[in-house]
Amino acid sequence: MTPLFSNLRPIRLRLGTWLDVVLISDPEHIRWLDSQQHVERRIDPERGWLHRIVDRRLRVDMGFDGEVLPVFRARSDAKRAERQRELMARFDALRGLPGPERNEIAGYVANPKQKGRDIGVLVQQWCGRLFLPQYRATKESYAAGRRLARFPAQSPFAAWRQRVDGRLDRAKEVLMDLAEGDLHCVHGTSIGMENVVRTVRNLRNAARSEAQRGRSLDEVLRECLVAPPVVLRTCTADVEAPFLRKPLTPHTLIVVLVSRAFAASGDLDVAFLSQGWSACPARRVILDMLRAVWSAVRQEDGGRRVPFDGVGRSWDAHTVH
């Protein structure tokens, strides 16, 4: 029997108007969808029972006083797009945000036997200081960030428990206070941070191997980088996709399997959705930090500083809309 995900062909689960879900994992299909003006990330709860459940979790449960996290805001949101451009320009100028946090992260990766600060707290503080130079992470704030990052994937019962017992609200309060009300910072120190932490841990494991330590950053990242598992999209009108037999409709929930697309292609632009309107504004500063970290690994071996090897080389041409 052929496994369900043995190739990158789209999979559609459809039961009349009751259910219409499309799973997309081909990088070219992802790029095509991003180019379509009627493909959106706002979930309209009026489009079906599944849309209502997802909207509740993303807009209400993970919302802050009626505001949603930037990563869930509409494509047409002009303020979101402008803020995204501002952050991209500011982050690019930081050149990996050198400083004590980055040095400690480099030491953690380059010396796998070395014990030090909790790497999760350290990475969260590095992420927070992209926004606020005075940001100070703690074990409590890191736990809060992980809780928020993992909440979308929780089972209905687990999500209900966290709502009822106050753990979710407490996590949101901790993150919001540290971010001084900046929702972009909240996102960066929760959902965004979690993927960076897991990537750094993977780099540390890679650094244990002598063969791996001799490889360039882009080679190692294609194995170690943790991309977002999924992003969700919907349509504001019918869209005729060349790779589907029937059109996408406003009732369709599009599940973009980003991590699977990245694993299959090794394309870093796919991991950060760099060529689309929803590109991660921190993609370059994150890679610059990881480059510095992996250079420390090479220097531990007496090697020279590693060039960037083209990671993100084409990003200068990308714009955010």
N, C-alpha and C positions, 0 to 999 in steps of 0.2 A: 504494500500500500504506500502511496506517495504521501509524505508528511504534508500537513496543511500549509506550512510556511517553507516548503522546499524551494520555492523560487520567489521572485519579486512581483509576480503578477497580482493585480488588485483582487481583493476578495470582497464580495458583496453579500450581505445578509439582508434579505428583503422578504417581508410578509405584508403585502399590500401597503396600506397607509399606516399600519400599526407599527412597523419596524423597517427602517432603511438605514443600514450602517455599511460604510465602505472603508476597508482597511487598505491603506496606501503605503508601500515601502520602497518603490522604485524611485531613485533620486531624480530621474528625468520627469516622472509623473509629479513629484513634489514641486519641482521647479515650474512645471506647467500650471499646476493649481495656484501657485503663488502669483503667477502672472495674470490671473483672471480677476477682473475687478469685482465680480459678484461673489468671489470666495472670501469669506469673512471668518473671524474668530469669535464674534459675539454669538452666544447661544440664545435663541429666541424661545422662551418657555411656552409660547403659544403653538409651537410647531409639533408638539407631541409629548407623550409621557416621558420618554427618555431625555428629551431636551429639558423638561421641567426638573428632572432629578439632577442633571448635570449643572443646570443654571443655579439651582439651589446650593449645590456644593461650592461652586466657584464664585458666585456673586454674593450669596448670603453668608454661608459658613466661613468663607475665606475673605469676606469683605470687611471693610473698616469704616464704620459709621456711614454706610451707604455708598462708599467708594470701593471700586474693585481694584485689585492689583493691576499694574500697567500691562502685564503679560496677558491679561484677559480682556483688555479694552478693545473697542471696535477699530477696525481698519480705518474707518472714516473719521476717527477722533483726531482732530487737528492738533489739539494740545498734546496728545500722546506722541504724535509724529514729531512735533517740534522739540519736545523734551527728549525724545530719543536721539535726535540729531545733536542736541546740546551735549548730552552725556557721551555720545560717541566721540565728539571733538575733544571733550575734556579728558576722557579716558585715554584716548590715543596719545595725548601729550604727556601722560604720566609715565610712559615707557616701562611698564611693569611694576610701578609703584615700589621703587627700592626703599629699603628701610629695615628695621629690626625684624619685622614679621617675615618679610621675604627671606632674610638671611636665616632665620630659624627654620623656615620651611625647607630651604636648601639643605641645611644641616640634617634635618630629619630624613630627607630623601637620600642624601649622599652617604650617610652613616647609619645603615639599617639597624645596627646594634645599639646605637645611641638612644638613651632615654631622655625625654624632655617634656615640654608642655604638651597638653592634649592637642593633637594636630587639628581636631575639629574646631576647638576654640581659637586656635591660632589662625586658621584659614578664614573663619568667620570675621575675626578682627581685621585681617587684610582686606576682605571684601567690604567691610563696613567703612574702612578708611578710604576707600575709593570715593565715598560720598562725604564723610565727616572725619576730619583729621583727629578728632577727639574720641572717636568710637572706641569703646572698650568692651570686648566680649568676655563672657563668663561661661562657666559650665551650664548655668541656668539658661542663658541666652542661646547657647548652642543647642541645648535640648529643645528649646522653643522653636528654633529654626528648623530642626529636623522634624519636629511634630507637624509644622505647617507644610514643609516640603513633601511629607509622606501622606498628608491628609487626603489628597485627591484619589489616591489608590486604596484607601481604607474600605473595608466591607461596609455595607449599610449599617449593620449592627455596631461595629467598632466606631464608625463616624457618629452614630447616635449617642453612644456612651460618652464620647469626648465632648459632645455638645452639652449633654445633660449634666455631667459632673464638673463642668467648668474648665477642664484642661485646655480645650481649644481656645477659649476666651483668654485664659491666663497667658498662653503662649503668644497670642496676638498682642496682648497688652505689653508684655516684656519687649517684644520686637519693635513695637511702635514707639515705646518710650526711648529706647536706645537710638532709633532712627530719627528721633525728633520730628515725627510726623511725616517723614518722606517715604512714600509708598514704594518708590523705586529702590530705596535703601532696604526697606523691609523685604522686597523680592530678592534683592541681591544677597541678603544675609540669611535667606531661608532656601527657597527653591534653587536659586543660582548657586549658592554656597555649597549645597549638598553634592552637586555634581563635581565641583572643584575638589572637595575633600576626598571623594572617592577616586578621582584622577590622581591626586597626590599620593594616596595610599598605593595605587597601582604602580606609580613610578618608583616608589620605595621598594616594592616587591621586585620590579624589574632591575633595580640597582643591585640587587643581591646576586644577579647573574653576571659573570665576567663578560660573556658574549653580548648581553644586552647593554652593558655599560659602554661598549665601544660603538654603539649605533648612534645615528643622528637623532635629533629631537623628533623630526617629523615621522621617522620610521617607528620610534617608540610610541609616539602619541597615537598612531593608527591602531595600536594594540591597547593602550592604557587610557586614552581619553574616554570619559563617561559622558555620553550625549543624553539629552532628555529622552526618556522612554517614548513618550507620545506627545503630540499636540493635537488639539481638536479644531476642526473647521466646519463651517456650515455655508449655505448659499443663500443669497438674498433674491435670487431668481434662478430659473432653470439654466443649467450649464451643460452643454454637449461636450463631454470629454472624449478624445479620440481613442482612449484605452478602455472605455466602458461601452457596453452594448446599449444601455439606456441612460438618459441624462440624469445628472445630479439635480435634485430639487430642493426647495426650502425645507423639506421634511427630512432630508438626508443628513446624517451625522457622519462627518469625515474624520476618520482616525488615522493620523499620519504617524507611522511607526518610525520615528527619527533614529532611534538607536539601532534598529535593524537596518535601515538604509545606510547608516554610517558604517556599521560592521561589514556590510556587503561591499561597499564602495571604497572605504578608507578615505573618503572625501571630507576634509575638514570643513569645507564650506557647507556641506550637508549638516554636519553636527551643529553648526551655529546658525543654520538657515541664512547664511551670509548674503545670498544673492536675491533675497526677497524683502518685502516691505516690513517684515517682522524680525529682521536681523537683530541678533543680540548686540547691543551697543558696547558691551564689555569684552567682545571676542578677542580684540587685539591685545588689550591690557592683560587678559588672562594668559594668552599665548606668550606674551613677552615675559611674564612672571615665570611661566613654566620653562621657557628657554633659559632664563637665568638659573633656575633650579637645576636643570639638566646639565648646564655648563659646569656647575659646582661638582656634579658627579664626575664629569670628565676630568676636571682639575684635580680631584682627589686621586685620580689615577696618574697624575702627572701629564695629562694630555693638554692640548691647547683648547682655548675657548671655541665652542662649536658654532659655526654659522647657522643662520636661520633656515637654511636649506629650502627656501621657498614656501615655508608654512605661512599661509595668509598673504603671499606675495601679490595676488591679484586683488586683494581687498581694497586697495586704494581707489579702484574704479567703481566700487559699489556705493550706492546711495540708499538712503532710507526714506520711505514715503509714508 
